[in-house]
């Protein structure tokens, strides 16, 4: 009996270890921790062995930034469009107008502070990087807010603010490429939209045909036109099969149909993409900070939240309303939560700023903006908001 019991101990220990590994993987995935883990590894690697790090990052930067990031941006667009459908959290125009107005206020506030800081320091060479100040890290903002409010209408509200602000930055960065349209690019993008529309008319429930037959020509069109090809899935997403979304974004759904099963797989793939994105882009030598770093931090941590709160006050004064159970203390927390521009700021920086010391300064500012995460939690605790109200 004793020998028989001992023979089962290795198997039991293995099962326990596998269960612990599964719980750890779920914890990391649910909180998008692969992104900061990748960024931290990049930061340590770049400062410990800069030559090998930059050789590695340059080798895979195109695949990660230009191709793989299309999955992340497409997932964000899919989530917002589902929330705007009948039954979704952002269905009526009164629900989605206010976050767009607030996003505009945040963009104006961030840009004013950034440009003012640069002018006061007499470094006009940094002026061209102002679109980076518009960036909001949607994933970081969402999950820090979810920590404060596990269940609240503020979550879709926040995500639409982030996407509206990032969309403006994308258009500004892409403006030079749009000055002269390439005929082949126009044909490809129109063809991609037509194919996606036909697939929807045929009620194709598989998602991969949309991504392959529509996403690939869309990617080629943007690449030829000189725009960031990571936006390739944005014009295709409106045609994807979907259901109204009233549950929190990025939440696990039961795999009761193919669409939900694919979205679950899509979310898991995005985790790997964000890890690689942080690993490729966050490696900055810490001695490269300068005026651009402080200008971007001031724009993100001061200009954007102040601009958002002012815009919200004006919008409410003219008749728009904050979401249910969201007062002014909650609005302040939402505004501060958007201060992190990490992911999108790095993406904008690589498109708006050439390689060199200026890019290093801007990247350091983007990395430093993650200070908004602990700042939001501390402020929520001080104001007794959400879970801290107890």
C-alpha positions in Angstrom: 0.0 0.0 0.0 2.8 2.4 0.9 4.6 1.7 -2.4 1.4 2.1 -4.4 0.7 5.5 -2.7 4.3 6.7 -3.4 3.9 5.7 -7.1 1.1 8.3 -7.4 3.0 11.2 -5.8 5.0 12.2 -8.9 1.8 12.3 -11.0 0.0 14.3 -8.3 2.9 16.8 -8.1 2.9 17.1 -11.8 -0.8 17.8 -11.9 -0.4 20.4 -9.2 2.4 22.1 -11.0 0.4 22.1 -14.3 -2.5 23.7 -12.5 -0.3 26.3 -10.9 1.2 27.1 -14.3 -2.3 27.4 -15.8 -3.4 29.8 -13.0 -0.3 31.9 -13.5 -0.8 32.1 -17.3 -4.4 33.1 -16.8 -3.4 35.8 -14.3 -0.8 37.2 -16.7 -3.2 37.0 -19.6 -6.2 38.6 -17.9 -4.1 41.7 -16.9 -2.2 42.1 -20.2 1.0 41.7 -18.2 2.9 40.3 -21.2 3.2 43.8 -22.5 5.0 45.3 -19.5 7.0 42.1 -19.1 8.3 42.4 -22.7 9.0 46.1 -22.1 10.9 45.5 -18.9 13.0 42.8 -20.6 13.8 45.2 -23.5 14.8 48.0 -21.1 17.2 45.7 -19.2 18.6 44.2 -22.3 19.1 47.5 -24.1 21.0 48.9 -21.1 23.0 45.8 -20.4 23.9 44.7 -24.0 22.8 47.5 -26.4 24.4 46.1 -29.5 22.8 42.7 -29.4 19.5 44.1 -28.4 19.3 46.6 -31.2 20.4 43.9 -33.7 17.5 41.7 -32.5 14.9 44.5 -32.4 15.8 45.7 -35.9 15.6 42.2 -37.3 12.0 41.6 -36.2 10.7 45.2 -35.9 8.9 45.1 -39.3 7.0 41.9 -38.6 5.9 43.1 -35.1 5.1 46.8 -35.8 3.8 46.6 -39.3 2.1 43.2 -39.4 1.4 41.6 -36.0 0.1 44.9 -34.4 -2.8 44.8 -36.9 -4.3 42.0 -34.8 -4.3 44.3 -31.7 -5.8 47.3 -33.5 -8.4 45.1 -35.1 -9.4 43.6 -31.8 -10.0 47.1 -30.3 -12.1 48.1 -33.3 -14.1 44.9 -33.0 -14.8 45.5 -29.3 -16.0 49.1 -29.8 -18.2 48.3 -32.8 -19.9 45.5 -30.8 -20.5 47.9 -27.9 -22.2 50.4 -30.3 -24.7 47.8 -31.6 -28.2 47.6 -30.3 -28.0 46.3 -26.7 -24.4 47.3 -26.4 -23.0 49.7 -23.8 -22.5 52.5 -26.4 -25.5 52.0 -28.5 -27.2 55.5 -28.6 -25.6 58.6 -29.9 -25.9 60.2 -26.5 -23.6 57.5 -25.1 -20.9 57.7 -27.7 -20.8 61.5 -28.4 -19.6 62.5 -24.9 -16.4 60.3 -24.9 -15.5 61.7 -28.4 -15.9 65.2 -27.1 -13.8 64.3 -24.0 -11.1 62.8 -26.3 -11.0 66.0 -28.3 -10.4 67.9 -25.0 -7.6 65.6 -24.0 -5.9 65.9 -27.4 -6.1 69.7 -27.2 -4.8 69.8 -23.6 -1.9 67.4 -24.3 -0.8 69.2 -27.5 -0.9 72.6 -25.9 1.2 71.5 -22.9 3.7 69.7 -25.2 4.2 72.5 -27.6 4.3 75.1 -24.8 7.0 73.2 -22.9 9.1 72.8 -26.1 8.8 76.5 -26.9 9.8 77.5 -23.4 12.9 75.3 -23.7 13.7 76.8 -27.2 13.9 73.4 -28.8 11.7 73.8 -31.9 13.3 70.7 -33.4 11.0 68.7 -31.1 7.8 70.3 -32.4 7.3 67.7 -35.1 6.8 65.0 -32.5 3.6 66.6 -31.1 1.3 63.8 -32.5 2.9 61.4 -30.0 1.3 63.4 -27.2 -2.2 62.3 -28.5 -1.5 58.7 -27.8 -3.4 56.7 -25.2 -2.5 53.1 -24.2 -6.0 51.6 -24.5 -5.0 48.3 -22.9 -3.2 49.9 -19.9 -6.0 52.4 -19.3 -8.7 49.7 -19.5 -7.1 47.3 -17.1 -6.2 50.0 -14.5 -9.7 51.2 -14.6 -11.0 47.7 -14.3 -9.0 47.3 -11.2 -10.8 50.4 -9.7 -14.2 49.3 -11.0 -14.5 45.6 -11.7 -18.0 46.2 -13.2 -19.0 49.6 -14.5 -20.2 51.5 -17.6 -17.0 53.5 -17.4 -15.1 50.8 -19.2 -16.5 51.1 -22.7 -16.7 54.9 -22.1 -12.9 54.9 -21.4 -12.1 52.7 -24.4 -13.9 54.9 -26.9 -12.1 57.9 -25.5 -8.8 56.1 -26.1 -9.6 55.0 -29.6 -10.9 58.4 -30.6 -7.8 60.1 -29.4 -5.5 57.5 -31.1 -7.5 57.7 -34.3 -6.7 61.4 -34.5 -3.0 60.8 -33.9 -3.0 58.1 -36.6 -4.6 60.5 -39.1 -2.0 63.2 -38.3 0.9 60.8 -38.6 -0.5 59.5 -41.9 -1.3 62.9 -43.4 1.8 63.2 -45.6 1.1 59.8 -47.2 -2.5 60.9 -48.1 -1.4 63.9 -50.0 -0.9 61.8 -53.2 -3.1 58.8 -53.7 -1.6 55.8 -55.3 -4.0 54.2 -57.9 -3.0 50.6 -57.1 -3.5 51.3 -53.4 -7.0 52.7 -54.0 -7.9 49.7 -56.1 -6.7 47.3 -53.4 -8.5 49.0 -50.5 -11.7 49.2 -52.4 -11.4 45.5 -53.5 -10.7 44.5 -49.8 -13.9 46.3 -48.7 -16.0 44.8 -51.5 -14.7 41.3 -50.7 -15.5 41.7 -47.0 -18.9 43.0 -47.9 -19.6 40.0 -50.1 -18.5 37.6 -47.4 -21.0 39.3 -45.0 -23.8 39.2 -47.6 -23.1 35.5 -48.0 -23.3 35.2 -44.2 -19.9 33.6 -43.8 -19.4 33.0 -40.1 -15.8 32.0 -40.3 -13.6 35.0 -39.5 -10.4 33.9 -41.2 -11.8 34.5 -44.8 -12.4 38.1 -43.8 -8.9 38.6 -42.5 -7.1 36.8 -45.3 -9.2 37.9 -48.3 -9.9 41.4 -47.0 -7.1 42.1 -44.6 -4.2 41.1 -46.8 -5.1 43.4 -49.8 -5.9 46.2 -47.2 -2.5 45.8 -45.7 -0.8 46.0 -49.1 -2.9 49.1 -50.0 -1.7 50.9 -46.8 1.9 49.8 -47.3 2.0 51.0 -50.9 0.3 54.3 -49.9 2.9 54.9 -47.2 0.4 54.7 -44.3 1.0 52.5 -41.3 -0.1 49.0 -42.4 -1.0 47.9 -38.9 -4.3 49.7 -39.5 -5.1 47.1 -42.2 -8.0 45.5 -40.3 -9.8 48.7 -39.4 -11.8 48.9 -42.7 -12.5 45.2 -42.6 -13.7 44.9 -39.0 -17.2 46.5 -39.6 -18.0 43.5 -41.8 -17.0 40.8 -39.4 -19.7 38.7 -37.8 -20.4 39.9 -34.3 -23.0 40.1 -31.5 -24.1 43.0 -29.3 -21.7 43.4 -26.4 -22.9 44.4 -23.0 -20.3 42.5 -21.0 -16.9 44.1 -20.2 -14.5 44.3 -23.1 -11.8 41.6 -23.4 -13.8 39.5 -20.9 -13.7 35.7 -21.5 -16.8 34.6 -23.3 -18.2 31.1 -23.4 -17.2 29.4 -26.7 -20.9 28.8 -27.6 -20.4 29.7 -31.2 -17.5 30.1 -33.7 -17.4 33.9 -33.4 -16.9 33.8 -29.6 -14.4 31.0 -29.9 -12.4 32.9 -32.5 -12.5 36.1 -30.4 -11.1 34.2 -27.5 -8.3 32.9 -29.7 -7.8 36.4 -31.1 -7.4 37.8 -27.6 -4.8 35.2 -26.7 -2.8 35.9 -29.9 -2.9 39.6 -29.1 -1.2 38.9 -25.8 1.8 37.4 -27.6 1.8 40.4 -30.1 1.9 42.9 -27.2 4.8 41.0 -25.5 6.8 41.2 -28.8 5.8 44.8 -29.3 7.1 45.8 -25.8 10.3 43.7 -26.4 11.0 45.3 -29.8 10.1 49.0 -29.0 10.7 49.6 -25.3 14.5 49.1 -25.4 15.8 52.6 -24.8 19.1 53.5 -23.3 18.2 55.5 -20.2 20.8 58.1 -20.6 19.0 59.4 -23.7 16.4 61.5 -21.9 16.0 65.2 -22.6 13.5 68.0 -23.2 11.3 65.7 -25.4 11.0 63.3 -22.5 9.8 65.9 -20.0 7.5 67.6 -22.6 5.8 64.3 -23.4 5.4 63.4 -19.7 3.9 66.9 -18.9 1.5 66.5 -21.8 0.4 63.1 -20.8 0.2 63.5 -17.0 -1.1 67.1 -16.9 -2.3 68.4 -20.2 -4.5 65.4 -21.2 -6.4 64.9 -17.9 -7.0 68.6 -17.4 -8.2 69.0 -21.0 -10.6 66.0 -20.6 -12.1 67.3 -17.4 -12.7 70.7 -18.9 -14.2 69.2 -22.1 -16.5 67.0 -19.9 -17.7 70.1 -18.0 -18.5 72.0 -21.2 -20.3 69.0 -22.7 -22.4 68.4 -19.6 -23.2 72.2 -19.5 -24.6 72.0 -23.0 -26.8 68.9 -22.3 -24.7 65.8 -22.6 -24.6 63.4 -19.6 -22.0 61.3 -17.9 -22.6 57.6 -17.8 -24.8 56.2 -15.0 -23.1 56.2 -11.6 -20.2 58.3 -12.9 -19.7 61.6 -11.1 -16.9 64.1 -11.2 -14.6 62.2 -8.9 -15.0 59.2 -11.2 -14.4 61.4 -14.2 -11.1 62.6 -12.7 -10.0 59.0 -12.3 -11.0 58.2 -15.9 -9.0 61.2 -17.1 -5.9 60.2 -15.2 -6.2 56.6 -16.3 -5.7 57.8 -19.9 -2.4 59.4 -19.1 -0.4 56.3 -20.1 0.4 56.5 -23.8 2.9 53.6 -23.7 1.8 51.3 -26.6 0.4 53.8 -29.0 3.0 56.5 -28.1 5.7 54.1 -29.1 3.8 53.2 -32.3 3.3 56.9 -33.2 6.9 57.7 -32.3 8.3 55.2 -34.8 6.1 56.7 -37.5 6.5 60.4 -36.7 10.1 60.7 -35.6 13.3 59.6 -37.4 15.9 57.4 -35.7 18.2 59.4 -33.5 18.4 61.2 -30.2 15.0 62.8 -30.6 13.3 59.4 -31.0 15.2 58.2 -27.9 13.9 61.2 -25.9 10.3 60.6 -27.0 10.4 56.9 -26.3 11.6 57.5 -22.8 8.7 59.9 -22.3 6.3 57.2 -23.6 7.8 54.7 -21.2 7.6 57.1 -18.3 3.9 57.7 -18.9 3.2 54.3 -17.4 3.5 56.1 -14.1 -0.1 56.9 -14.7 -1.0 53.4 -13.6 0.1 53.6 -9.9 -1.0 57.3 -9.9 -4.5 56.3 -10.9 -4.7 53.7 -8.2 -3.4 56.1 -5.5 -5.8 58.8 -6.6 -8.7 56.4 -6.6 -7.8 55.4 -3.1 -7.5 59.0 -1.9 -10.8 60.0 -3.5 -12.5 56.8 -2.3 -13.7 55.8 -5.7 -14.8 52.3 -6.9 -13.5 49.4 -4.8 -11.7 51.9 -2.6 -15.0 53.5 -1.6 -15.3 50.9 1.2 
